[in-house]
Amino acid sequence: MHHVLAAAAPTPIPPWINFTALWQIVVLSLLAGAGLPALFAIGLRALSLGGGGTQTAEGPSDKLVGGNPAGVVAAGVCFLIVLGAIGWGIWAIYEAGHPK
Amino acid sequence: MNDFLLVLVVITALSFDFTNGFHDTGNAMATSIATKALSPRVAVGLSAVLNLVGAFLSLTVAATIASGLVDTGIVTLTVVAAGLAGGIIWNLVTWLFGIPSSSSHALIGGVIGATIGAAGGHAVQWHNLVAKVIVPAGLSPIVAALVAGTGTWMLYRISKNLTEGARGSGFRIGQIGSASMVSLAHGTNDAQKTMGVITLALIVNKTLPATAGAPFWVILACGLAIALGTFVGGWRVIRTLGKGLVEIEPPQGMAAESASAAVILLSSHFGYSLSTTHVATGSIIGTGLGKKGAEVRWNVAGRMATAWVFTLPAAGVVGAGAYALANAIGGTAGVVVDTIILIAIAAVIFWRSRKTTVNPNNVNSEWTGSVAPSEPADRAPEPAAA
């Protein structure tokens, strides 16, 4: 009645707060959890740029796509980076979660 | 070996997993439902599918729920059953009051309480409990609020030249993506806890060798149970998170969900199995703090925080009581009596909940101070254009 779970009990005592892990979690979470949405927002803004790169005379429109080619390309780059980062994250979790 | 008891424990564990799903649907989907980025039905359907996928995504933290927190050498099937009963009852009671409390803490509290009931306090590794569960639980909402607040502030600054309409539709799309990530993270994080409990029960019963990982049928069953729970939709908790804490706009929803997904997934990468509920609530409060003029209803937040403090001890008391009763009766009969009482309590709670039904029709109705909706549940659904 001495199975592995019990045998593994005397692991090193963890500190009350693991500051090394904490600051890494904070920094990486800010990058992924706030940085990626910000990049998405930059993409939205680029996408909304009007034909001449500025707002048209009749004022801003509610349309998502403004029609500026450079804006559309810039938006595409932003969205691709966001999607790529998410895809990479999911892949990394899958890799770590299925040890060979 | 007692296969009847084992089957009973597995069914109880899957029932817990089901409550885990419907209690936590709001963590992923409350903000998307509140901003109408998704209709309530589509939101819970999408979340359910992603919870199921998430259950298969990672298998690293299965079995961590007990090992490291209690002396697993003294764990018996009766202890596991009693611990699960503690977790289920706490989840149902908090659901009745629409309080988003941690399913993980309910489970941990129940198992610890049952262990204390069986072997006394020395069987609990208190230092690990504080360092691995309680301290992270205190820190995670703060980190989530910081990330979500920063994100919200940046999103409003970057998008300030967009019209209200363009901003709304753009960020609703982003919200669907980020809420999907939270659902995936929830499946990964929470389904594994039940997988760990069932695997532990199989090992205790010597059905599996001590070194075994979760068998495929356990992974599948846990994924399905949490997905089914998610699909049923914990509308009461969804309502509190989506309408009660902060009035949420699409950029805030996207910031909140992105922050939650990042904090949950990164923390589990560093070996901390956080409560998705604590993180999601911290994120939603953060979006209220990050937007000028937004109001956080601190009385609602305070009520939640109070429930969080009581989750571990309350589930523990129920777990200990359930163990004491089962042990006094003895053997399989004791666990059967526990199960009958559990079913009876669950039935009473469901009956009580029908007095103030919250469902997809009224989940978004005006917040008037409590989870009880201001509009009846049988109101005709909004026109399709909404």
Interface residues (C-beta under 8 A of the other chain):
Chain A: M1 H2 H3 V4 L5 A6 A8 A9 T11 I13 P14 P15 W16 I17 N18 A21 L22 Q24 I25 V26 L28 S29 L30 A32 G33 A34 L36 P37 A38 F40 A41 I42 L44 R45 L47 S48 Q55 P60 S61 D62 K63 L64 I86 G89 I90 A92 I93 Y94 A96 G97 H98 P99
Chain B: L57 S58 L59 T60 A63 A66 S67 G68 D71 T72 G73 Q125 H127 N128 V130 A131 K132 V135 L139 V143 A144 L146 V147 A148 T150 G151 M154 L155 I158 S159 N161 L162 T163 E164 G165 A166 R167 S169 G170 F171 G174 G177 S178 M181 L184 T188 L200 I203 A210 T211 P251 M254 A255 S258 A259 S260 A261 A262 V263 L265 L266 S267 H269 F270 G271 Y272
